[in-house]
Amino acid sequence: MIWGVCSSFLKKCIVYNGNTVYNVFMSYPDYVSQYRPKGTIVKQVHGTYYVYKATSKRVEGKKYPVHVIEGVIGKIDEHGFHELTKAVVDTTRVRVLECGFTNYLLMFEDLYIVSKNGYTKSLKKSLYRSLIVYLSPNSYLTEDKNSKIRPLDFFVEKMGIGIPNQISAIQRMIGQDLNDIASLKYICLVMMGDRMFESELTEGQKQLIEKLGVDEDDIRRKG
């Protein structure tokens, strides 16, 4: 994860104290740098630029100061910096929806649809997404209005398919044993009332995502 602020041109990231720290190129709009308060760093999440209060400290053996992140204090858009206000979160109704495993398999949805001859695209899409829910019953697809999830018996009768064969086909298509990516099922969205929170990634999940060559934002997104 890269922290910092960059202009809309390709530049090195600039951290809160104004020093060039990371020799990594990113593309942030100019207004992010313009409106960023002093003593903060910025993280982009799903297209939103969140501002975090930060300090730094010297650590023996480190060339640059180590950042200490103290928490999010607001966000930046083209109109300026907006300080976060306290909100009441309903903790009496909490829903946890899996998104990591689901989103990884959805990256192959078009390939699955094209690979199957006959039947309508909508039916094949419904089959694929129903298979995902079968493999991950807590998937957010169960609440997705654009996903027509059906019992797999429906497809067995209508299309004459075998479920084990379909699961084997998915594994060949993605080039992975589903057991090897099972930890993605624990990347979740936590819903409290109308607020949504993200589960923190473990080191193992971070390494798996890197190995799979996918972006964390794509793994986390809902819909």
C-alpha positions as CSV (number, residue, x, y, z in Angstrom):
1,M,0.0,0.0,0.0
2,I,1.5,3.4,-1.0
3,W,0.8,6.4,1.1
4,G,1.3,9.9,-0.1
5,V,0.2,12.7,-2.3
6,C,1.0,13.2,-6.0
7,S,-0.1,15.6,-8.7
8,S,-2.1,14.6,-11.8
9,F,1.2,14.3,-13.6
10,L,3.4,11.4,-13.0
11,K,5.6,12.4,-10.0
12,K,7.2,10.7,-7.0
13,C,4.9,10.4,-4.0
14,I,5.1,13.3,-1.5
15,V,4.4,12.4,2.1
16,Y,3.0,14.7,4.8
17,N,6.3,16.4,5.7
18,G,7.0,17.3,2.1
19,N,10.0,15.0,1.6
20,T,10.2,12.7,-1.4
21,V,10.2,9.2,0.1
22,Y,8.9,6.6,-2.3
23,N,10.4,6.2,-5.8
24,V,7.0,5.1,-6.9
25,F,4.9,6.8,-9.5
26,M,1.2,7.4,-9.0
27,S,-1.4,9.7,-10.5
28,Y,-3.4,11.8,-8.1
29,P,-5.3,15.0,-9.1
30,D,-3.7,18.3,-8.4
31,Y,-6.5,19.2,-5.9
32,V,-5.3,16.4,-3.6
33,S,-2.0,18.2,-3.1
34,Q,-3.7,21.6,-3.0
35,Y,-6.2,20.8,-0.2
36,R,-4.2,18.3,1.9
37,P,-3.7,19.7,5.4
38,K,-0.3,19.8,6.9
39,G,0.7,16.9,9.1
40,T,-1.4,14.4,7.1
41,I,-1.0,11.7,4.4
42,V,-3.6,10.6,1.8
43,K,-4.8,7.1,0.8
44,Q,-7.0,6.5,-2.2
45,V,-9.8,3.9,-1.5
46,H,-12.4,3.2,-4.3
47,G,-11.7,6.6,-5.9
48,T,-12.1,8.6,-2.6
49,Y,-9.1,10.4,-1.2
50,Y,-9.1,9.9,2.6
51,V,-6.9,12.1,4.8
52,Y,-5.1,10.6,7.8
53,K,-3.4,12.4,10.6
54,A,0.2,11.3,10.8
55,T,3.5,11.9,12.6
56,S,6.9,10.4,12.1
57,K,9.7,9.1,14.2
58,R,13.3,8.1,13.7
59,V,14.1,4.4,13.8
60,E,17.6,3.1,14.1
61,G,18.8,1.6,10.8
62,K,16.1,3.3,8.7
63,K,17.1,6.0,6.2
64,Y,13.8,7.8,6.4
65,P,11.4,8.6,9.3
66,V,8.8,5.9,10.0
67,H,5.2,7.1,9.7
68,V,2.8,6.7,12.6
69,I,-0.8,6.9,11.3
70,E,-3.2,8.2,14.0
71,G,-6.5,7.8,12.1
72,V,-8.7,9.2,9.4
73,I,-9.7,12.8,9.8
74,G,-11.5,13.6,6.6
75,K,-11.5,13.3,2.8
76,I,-10.5,15.5,-0.2
77,D,-12.4,16.1,-3.4
78,E,-12.3,18.8,-6.1
79,H,-14.1,21.2,-3.8
80,G,-11.7,21.0,-0.9
81,F,-10.9,19.2,2.3
82,H,-13.9,17.9,4.3
83,E,-13.4,17.0,7.9
84,L,-15.2,13.9,9.1
85,T,-17.9,14.3,11.7
86,K,-18.9,11.8,14.3
87,A,-21.7,9.5,13.3
88,V,-23.9,7.1,15.2
89,V,-23.4,3.6,14.0
90,D,-26.1,1.0,14.5
91,T,-24.3,-2.0,16.1
92,T,-27.5,-4.0,16.8
93,R,-27.7,-5.2,13.2
94,V,-24.4,-6.3,11.8
95,R,-24.1,-8.1,8.5
96,V,-20.9,-9.6,7.2
97,L,-20.7,-10.2,3.4
98,E,-17.8,-12.0,1.7
99,C,-16.3,-10.1,-1.2
100,G,-12.7,-11.2,-1.9
101,F,-13.4,-14.7,-3.2
102,T,-16.4,-13.5,-5.1
103,N,-14.7,-10.6,-6.8
104,Y,-11.7,-12.8,-7.9
105,L,-14.0,-15.3,-9.5
106,L,-16.1,-12.5,-11.1
107,M,-12.9,-11.5,-13.0
108,F,-13.4,-14.6,-15.1
109,E,-17.1,-14.3,-15.6
110,D,-17.0,-13.2,-19.2
111,L,-14.6,-16.0,-20.0
112,Y,-16.9,-18.6,-18.4
113,I,-19.9,-17.3,-20.4
114,V,-18.0,-17.4,-23.7
115,S,-16.7,-20.9,-23.0
116,K,-20.2,-22.4,-22.7
117,N,-22.1,-23.0,-26.0
118,G,-25.8,-22.6,-26.2
119,Y,-28.2,-21.0,-23.8
120,T,-28.7,-17.3,-23.3
121,K,-26.0,-15.0,-21.8
122,S,-28.3,-14.2,-18.9
123,L,-28.8,-17.8,-18.1
124,K,-25.1,-18.6,-18.2
125,K,-24.4,-15.5,-16.0
126,S,-27.0,-16.7,-13.5
127,L,-25.4,-20.1,-13.5
128,Y,-21.9,-18.7,-12.9
129,R,-23.0,-16.4,-10.1
130,S,-25.1,-19.2,-8.5
131,L,-22.0,-21.4,-8.5
132,I,-20.0,-18.6,-6.7
133,V,-22.7,-18.4,-4.0
134,Y,-22.7,-22.2,-3.8
135,L,-18.9,-22.1,-3.1
136,S,-19.2,-19.0,-0.8
137,P,-22.7,-18.9,0.7
138,N,-21.9,-15.6,2.5
139,S,-21.1,-13.8,-0.8
140,Y,-22.5,-10.3,-1.3
141,L,-24.1,-11.6,-4.5
142,T,-26.9,-12.9,-2.3
143,E,-28.0,-9.3,-1.9
144,D,-27.1,-8.1,-5.4
145,K,-30.2,-7.1,-7.4
146,N,-28.3,-7.6,-10.7
147,S,-27.5,-11.2,-9.8
148,K,-30.2,-13.8,-10.3
149,I,-29.1,-16.5,-7.9
150,R,-30.9,-19.8,-8.2
151,P,-30.6,-23.2,-6.5
152,L,-28.2,-25.3,-8.5
153,D,-30.8,-28.0,-9.0
154,F,-32.5,-25.6,-11.4
155,F,-29.5,-25.6,-13.7
156,V,-29.0,-29.4,-13.4
157,E,-32.6,-30.0,-14.6
158,K,-32.7,-27.2,-17.2
159,M,-29.2,-27.5,-18.7
160,G,-28.3,-31.1,-17.9
161,I,-25.0,-30.2,-16.2
162,G,-23.1,-31.7,-13.4
163,I,-22.1,-29.4,-10.5
164,P,-18.7,-31.1,-9.8
165,N,-17.8,-30.8,-13.5
166,Q,-18.6,-27.1,-13.4
167,I,-16.4,-26.5,-10.4
168,S,-13.6,-28.4,-12.1
169,A,-14.1,-26.2,-15.2
170,I,-13.8,-23.1,-13.0
171,Q,-10.6,-24.3,-11.5
172,R,-9.1,-25.0,-14.9
173,M,-10.3,-21.6,-16.2
174,I,-8.7,-19.6,-13.3
175,G,-5.6,-21.9,-13.1
176,Q,-6.0,-22.3,-9.4
177,D,-7.3,-24.9,-7.0
178,L,-10.2,-23.3,-5.2
179,N,-8.8,-24.6,-1.9
180,D,-5.6,-22.5,-2.5
181,I,-7.6,-19.3,-2.7
182,A,-10.0,-20.1,0.2
183,S,-8.5,-17.4,2.4
184,L,-10.1,-14.8,0.0
185,K,-13.4,-15.8,1.5
186,Y,-12.4,-14.0,4.7
187,I,-12.1,-10.7,3.0
188,C,-15.4,-9.2,3.9
189,L,-17.6,-6.1,4.0
190,V,-19.1,-5.4,7.5
191,M,-22.5,-3.7,7.3
192,M,-23.7,-1.8,10.3
193,G,-27.0,-0.1,9.6
194,D,-26.3,2.0,6.5
195,R,-22.5,2.1,7.1
196,M,-20.0,-0.2,5.4
197,F,-16.6,-1.1,6.8
198,E,-13.9,-3.3,5.3
199,S,-12.1,-6.2,7.1
200,E,-8.4,-5.7,7.5
201,L,-6.2,-7.9,5.3
202,T,-3.9,-10.5,6.9
203,E,-0.4,-10.8,5.7
204,G,-1.3,-14.1,4.1
205,Q,-4.1,-12.5,2.2
206,K,-1.9,-9.7,1.0
207,Q,0.7,-12.2,-0.3
208,L,-2.0,-14.2,-2.0
209,I,-3.4,-11.1,-3.7
210,E,0.0,-10.1,-4.9
211,K,0.7,-13.6,-6.2
212,L,-2.6,-13.6,-8.1
213,G,-1.7,-10.3,-9.6
214,V,-4.9,-8.5,-8.7
215,D,-5.6,-5.1,-7.2
216,E,-6.8,-4.8,-3.6
217,D,-9.5,-2.3,-4.5
218,D,-10.9,-4.8,-7.1
219,I,-10.9,-7.6,-4.5
220,R,-12.7,-5.4,-2.0
221,R,-15.3,-3.7,-4.2
222,K,-19.0,-4.5,-3.9
223,G,-21.0,-4.8,-7.1
